[in-house]
Amino acid sequence: MSGGRRNDEENNKKEGGGGGRGSTFLKGAGIAVATAAVAGIAVATAAVAGRLYSLLEQPEVAPLQVRRTDHHEEVSILKVDGSLLPGPLAGCGGYLSSAGVKWICGFAQKLDPALTLRVDQAEKEAILRGLLWVKEKGKKKVVVKSDNAGVVYSVNCGGRSNDPLVCGIRDLLNSPHWEATLSRIPGEENKVADRLAHKAHKLNSFRLDEFDVAPQNCVFLL
């Protein structure tokens, strides 16, 4: 009996010893797998960190500049005047300016006195020819200013007219190719245009003369 029990105990020890080695192997394999997983996570984390670092190291890119397709056209101011003197002598003149520039350019034109019998006709000629002059320059926004209240009223507020000058002025003001208006200013604010209209009397032809530089007798009035 005692020999049989010893054999059983020895067998149990052998079996227990065998189970211990298998358990140890499995534990080792599990640790290896876990270690490999941790290592893989570490490698992936390092790769992500490397990409982020490379992005941070890149130079800053300037923001996209969007070009506006529309542009703001500065309003041009056209002051005009007409002159009729005994003789008879007739002429008109005017000049362009803007909100920030006192003088851009000017014009003077001698008028046929046989066709300009009244002062208001000279004033209308000044407005009409001034508008044509500015329109040829490609201006898109213009405010015409005259010191003749009667003419300004007849153009802006008068009813239907058979006057070819008034009709011509209205057609130009209402042209869809630009924005143009007519307004009145006091005579003391229109002295430069008055000087240019008088200068037109001395011209040798009825051709429009243009001035890039203000005449000497106009400079101190600007």
C-alpha positions as a Markdown table, in Angstrom:
| # | Residue | x | y | z |
|---|---|---|---|---|
| 1 | Met | 0.0 | 0.0 | 0.0 |
| 2 | Ser | 2.8 | 2.4 | 1.0 |
| 3 | Gly | 4.6 | 1.7 | -2.3 |
| 4 | Gly | 1.5 | 2.5 | -4.3 |
| 5 | Arg | 0.9 | 5.7 | -2.5 |
| 6 | Arg | 4.5 | 6.7 | -3.2 |
| 7 | Asn | 4.0 | 6.0 | -6.8 |
| 8 | Asp | 0.9 | 8.1 | -6.9 |
| 9 | Glu | 2.6 | 11.0 | -5.2 |
| 10 | Glu | 5.5 | 10.7 | -7.6 |
| 11 | Asn | 3.1 | 10.7 | -10.6 |
| 12 | Asn | 1.3 | 13.7 | -9.1 |
| 13 | Lys | 4.6 | 15.6 | -8.7 |
| 14 | Lys | 5.5 | 14.8 | -12.3 |
| 15 | Glu | 2.1 | 16.0 | -13.5 |
| 16 | Gly | 2.3 | 19.1 | -11.3 |
| 17 | Gly | 5.8 | 19.8 | -12.5 |
| 18 | Gly | 4.7 | 19.5 | -16.1 |
| 19 | Gly | 1.8 | 21.8 | -15.5 |
| 20 | Gly | 4.1 | 24.4 | -14.0 |
| 21 | Arg | 6.4 | 24.5 | -17.0 |
| 22 | Gly | 3.4 | 24.9 | -19.4 |
| 23 | Ser | 2.0 | 27.7 | -17.3 |
| 24 | Thr | 5.3 | 29.5 | -17.2 |
| 25 | Phe | 5.5 | 29.2 | -21.0 |
| 26 | Leu | 2.1 | 30.7 | -21.4 |
| 27 | Lys | 2.8 | 33.5 | -19.1 |
| 28 | Gly | 6.0 | 34.3 | -20.9 |
| 29 | Ala | 4.3 | 34.3 | -24.2 |
| 30 | Gly | 1.6 | 36.6 | -22.9 |
| 31 | Ile | 4.1 | 39.0 | -21.5 |
| 32 | Ala | 5.9 | 39.0 | -24.9 |
| 33 | Val | 2.7 | 39.8 | -26.7 |
| 34 | Ala | 1.8 | 42.5 | -24.3 |
| 35 | Thr | 5.3 | 44.0 | -24.6 |
| 36 | Ala | 5.1 | 43.9 | -28.4 |
| 37 | Ala | 1.7 | 45.6 | -28.3 |
| 38 | Val | 3.1 | 48.3 | -26.0 |
| 39 | Ala | 6.1 | 48.7 | -28.3 |
| 40 | Gly | 3.8 | 49.0 | -31.3 |
| 41 | Ile | 1.7 | 51.7 | -29.6 |
| 42 | Ala | 4.9 | 53.6 | -28.7 |
| 43 | Val | 6.1 | 53.4 | -32.3 |
| 44 | Ala | 2.7 | 54.7 | -33.6 |
| 45 | Thr | 2.7 | 57.4 | -31.0 |
| 46 | Ala | 6.2 | 58.5 | -32.0 |
| 47 | Ala | 5.2 | 58.5 | -35.7 |
| 48 | Val | 2.2 | 60.8 | -35.0 |
| 49 | Ala | 4.3 | 63.0 | -32.8 |
| 50 | Gly | 6.9 | 63.2 | -35.6 |
| 51 | Arg | 4.3 | 64.3 | -38.1 |
| 52 | Leu | 2.9 | 66.9 | -35.8 |
| 53 | Tyr | 6.4 | 68.2 | -35.1 |
| 54 | Ser | 7.1 | 68.4 | -38.9 |
| 55 | Leu | 3.9 | 70.4 | -39.4 |
| 56 | Leu | 4.8 | 72.8 | -36.6 |
| 57 | Glu | 8.2 | 73.3 | -38.1 |
| 58 | Gln | 6.9 | 74.3 | -41.5 |
| 59 | Pro | 7.0 | 78.0 | -42.3 |
| 60 | Glu | 3.8 | 80.0 | -42.0 |
| 61 | Val | 1.8 | 80.3 | -45.2 |
| 62 | Ala | 0.5 | 83.8 | -46.0 |
| 63 | Pro | -3.3 | 83.9 | -46.2 |
| 64 | Leu | -4.9 | 83.8 | -49.6 |
| 65 | Gln | -5.3 | 87.3 | -50.9 |
| 66 | Val | -8.7 | 87.8 | -52.6 |
| 67 | Arg | -8.7 | 90.4 | -55.3 |
| 68 | Arg | -11.8 | 92.5 | -55.4 |
| 69 | Thr | -13.3 | 92.6 | -58.8 |
| 70 | Asp | -15.1 | 95.9 | -58.1 |
| 71 | His | -13.2 | 99.1 | -57.6 |
| 72 | His | -14.3 | 102.4 | -56.3 |
| 73 | Glu | -14.3 | 105.2 | -58.9 |
| 74 | Glu | -13.5 | 108.6 | -57.3 |
| 75 | Val | -16.0 | 111.3 | -58.1 |
| 76 | Ser | -14.8 | 113.9 | -60.5 |
| 77 | Ile | -16.0 | 117.5 | -60.0 |
| 78 | Leu | -16.4 | 119.6 | -63.1 |
| 79 | Lys | -16.9 | 123.3 | -62.6 |
| 80 | Val | -17.9 | 125.3 | -65.7 |
| 81 | Asp | -18.9 | 128.8 | -66.7 |
| 82 | Gly | -19.9 | 130.7 | -69.8 |
| 83 | Ser | -19.0 | 134.2 | -70.9 |
| 84 | Leu | -20.6 | 136.7 | -73.3 |
| 85 | Leu | -19.1 | 140.1 | -73.8 |
| 86 | Pro | -19.9 | 143.1 | -76.0 |
| 87 | Gly | -18.1 | 142.9 | -79.3 |
| 88 | Pro | -19.6 | 140.3 | -79.3 |
| 89 | Leu | -17.3 | 137.8 | -77.7 |
| 90 | Ala | -18.5 | 134.4 | -76.4 |
| 91 | Gly | -16.7 | 131.6 | -74.7 |
| 92 | Cys | -16.8 | 128.9 | -72.1 |
| 93 | Gly | -14.5 | 127.0 | -69.9 |
| 94 | Gly | -14.1 | 124.7 | -66.9 |
| 95 | Tyr | -11.8 | 122.4 | -65.0 |
| 96 | Leu | -11.8 | 119.0 | -63.3 |
| 97 | Ser | -10.9 | 118.4 | -59.7 |
| 98 | Ser | -11.6 | 115.8 | -57.1 |
| 99 | Ala | -12.1 | 115.6 | -53.3 |
| 100 | Gly | -8.3 | 115.5 | -52.8 |
| 101 | Val | -6.9 | 117.3 | -55.9 |
| 102 | Lys | -7.7 | 120.9 | -56.6 |
| 103 | Trp | -6.7 | 120.8 | -60.3 |
| 104 | Ile | -6.6 | 117.8 | -62.6 |
| 105 | Cys | -7.0 | 119.5 | -66.0 |
| 106 | Gly | -9.0 | 122.3 | -67.6 |
| 107 | Phe | -10.5 | 123.5 | -70.9 |
| 108 | Ala | -11.5 | 126.7 | -72.7 |
| 109 | Gln | -13.4 | 127.0 | -76.0 |
| 110 | Lys | -14.3 | 130.0 | -78.0 |
| 111 | Leu | -17.9 | 130.1 | -79.1 |
| 112 | Asp | -19.5 | 131.5 | -82.3 |
| 113 | Pro | -21.1 | 134.8 | -81.1 |
| 114 | Ala | -23.7 | 134.5 | -84.0 |
| 115 | Leu | -25.0 | 131.3 | -82.3 |
| 116 | Thr | -24.6 | 132.5 | -78.8 |
| 117 | Leu | -26.8 | 135.5 | -78.4 |
| 118 | Arg | -27.6 | 135.3 | -74.7 |
| 119 | Val | -25.6 | 134.7 | -71.5 |
| 120 | Asp | -27.7 | 131.6 | -70.6 |
| 121 | Gln | -26.8 | 130.1 | -74.0 |
| 122 | Ala | -23.1 | 130.5 | -73.1 |
| 123 | Glu | -23.8 | 128.8 | -69.8 |
| 124 | Lys | -25.6 | 125.9 | -71.4 |
| 125 | Glu | -22.8 | 125.5 | -73.9 |
| 126 | Ala | -20.3 | 125.4 | -71.0 |
| 127 | Ile | -22.2 | 122.5 | -69.4 |
| 128 | Leu | -22.8 | 120.6 | -72.6 |
| 129 | Arg | -19.2 | 120.9 | -73.9 |
| 130 | Gly | -17.8 | 120.2 | -70.4 |
| 131 | Leu | -19.8 | 117.0 | -70.2 |
| 132 | Leu | -18.6 | 115.9 | -73.6 |
| 133 | Trp | -15.1 | 116.7 | -72.7 |
| 134 | Val | -15.2 | 114.7 | -69.4 |
| 135 | Lys | -17.0 | 111.7 | -71.0 |
| 136 | Glu | -14.3 | 111.4 | -73.7 |
| 137 | Lys | -11.8 | 111.0 | -70.8 |
| 138 | Gly | -13.6 | 107.9 | -69.6 |
| 139 | Lys | -14.8 | 109.3 | -66.3 |
| 140 | Lys | -17.5 | 107.2 | -64.7 |
| 141 | Lys | -18.7 | 109.5 | -62.0 |
| 142 | Val | -19.0 | 113.3 | -62.4 |
| 143 | Val | -20.7 | 116.2 | -60.7 |
| 144 | Val | -21.1 | 119.2 | -62.9 |
| 145 | Lys | -21.3 | 122.6 | -61.1 |
| 146 | Ser | -22.6 | 125.8 | -62.6 |
| 147 | Asp | -23.3 | 129.2 | -61.0 |
| 148 | Asn | -26.3 | 129.9 | -63.2 |
| 149 | Ala | -29.3 | 129.0 | -61.2 |
| 150 | Gly | -31.8 | 129.5 | -64.1 |
| 151 | Val | -30.0 | 127.0 | -66.3 |
| 152 | Val | -29.5 | 124.5 | -63.6 |
| 153 | Tyr | -33.2 | 124.7 | -62.8 |
| 154 | Ser | -34.3 | 124.4 | -66.4 |
| 155 | Val | -32.2 | 121.2 | -66.9 |
| 156 | Asn | -33.1 | 119.5 | -63.6 |
| 157 | Cys | -36.6 | 120.7 | -62.9 |
| 158 | Gly | -38.0 | 122.1 | -66.1 |
| 159 | Gly | -40.6 | 120.3 | -68.1 |
| 160 | Arg | -40.3 | 119.2 | -71.7 |
| 161 | Ser | -38.0 | 121.5 | -73.7 |
| 162 | Asn | -37.5 | 122.2 | -77.3 |
| 163 | Asp | -34.1 | 123.8 | -76.5 |
| 164 | Pro | -31.5 | 121.6 | -78.2 |
| 165 | Leu | -28.9 | 122.5 | -75.6 |
| 166 | Val | -31.1 | 121.5 | -72.7 |
| 167 | Cys | -32.0 | 118.3 | -74.5 |
| 168 | Gly | -28.4 | 117.5 | -75.2 |
| 169 | Ile | -27.4 | 118.1 | -71.5 |
| 170 | Arg | -30.2 | 115.9 | -70.3 |
| 171 | Asp | -29.2 | 113.1 | -72.7 |
| 172 | Leu | -25.7 | 113.2 | -71.4 |
| 173 | Leu | -26.7 | 113.3 | -67.7 |
| 174 | Asn | -29.0 | 110.3 | -68.3 |
| 175 | Ser | -26.5 | 108.3 | -70.2 |
| 176 | Pro | -26.4 | 104.7 | -68.8 |
| 177 | His | -22.6 | 104.6 | -69.4 |
| 178 | Trp | -21.8 | 106.8 | -66.3 |
| 179 | Glu | -23.2 | 108.6 | -63.3 |
| 180 | Ala | -23.5 | 112.4 | -63.9 |
| 181 | Thr | -25.4 | 115.1 | -62.0 |
| 182 | Leu | -25.8 | 118.9 | -62.3 |
| 183 | Ser | -25.8 | 121.2 | -59.3 |
| 184 | Arg | -25.5 | 124.9 | -58.6 |
| 185 | Ile | -22.7 | 126.6 | -56.8 |
| 186 | Pro | -22.2 | 130.3 | -55.7 |
| 187 | Gly | -20.4 | 132.6 | -58.1 |
| 188 | Glu | -17.5 | 133.1 | -55.7 |
| 189 | Glu | -16.8 | 129.4 | -55.8 |
| 190 | Asn | -16.6 | 129.4 | -59.5 |
| 191 | Lys | -13.9 | 132.0 | -60.2 |
| 192 | Val | -11.5 | 129.6 | -61.9 |
| 193 | Ala | -14.0 | 128.5 | -64.4 |
| 194 | Asp | -14.9 | 132.1 | -65.0 |
| 195 | Arg | -11.3 | 132.9 | -65.8 |
| 196 | Leu | -11.1 | 130.1 | -68.2 |
| 197 | Ala | -14.3 | 131.2 | -70.0 |
| 198 | His | -12.8 | 134.7 | -70.4 |
| 199 | Lys | -9.5 | 133.2 | -71.6 |
| 200 | Ala | -11.5 | 131.5 | -74.4 |
| 201 | His | -12.3 | 134.9 | -76.0 |
| 202 | Lys | -8.6 | 135.3 | -77.0 |
| 203 | Leu | -8.3 | 131.9 | -78.7 |
| 204 | Asn | -7.7 | 132.0 | -82.5 |
| 205 | Ser | -10.2 | 129.2 | -83.3 |
| 206 | Phe | -13.3 | 127.5 | -82.1 |
| 207 | Arg | -11.3 | 124.4 | -81.2 |
| 208 | Leu | -11.4 | 123.2 | -77.6 |
| 209 | Asp | -8.1 | 124.0 | -75.8 |
| 210 | Glu | -7.0 | 121.8 | -72.9 |
| 211 | Phe | -4.7 | 122.7 | -70.1 |
| 212 | Asp | -2.8 | 120.2 | -68.1 |
| 213 | Val | -1.4 | 122.9 | -65.9 |
| 214 | Ala | -3.6 | 125.7 | -64.4 |
| 215 | Pro | -3.0 | 129.1 | -66.1 |
| 216 | Gln | -1.1 | 131.6 | -63.9 |
| 217 | Asn | -4.2 | 133.8 | -63.4 |
| 218 | Cys | -6.0 | 130.7 | -61.9 |
| 219 | Val | -3.4 | 129.3 | -59.6 |
| 220 | Phe | -4.0 | 131.6 | -56.7 |
| 221 | Leu | -7.8 | 131.0 | -56.9 |
| 222 | Leu | -7.6 | 127.2 | -56.5 |
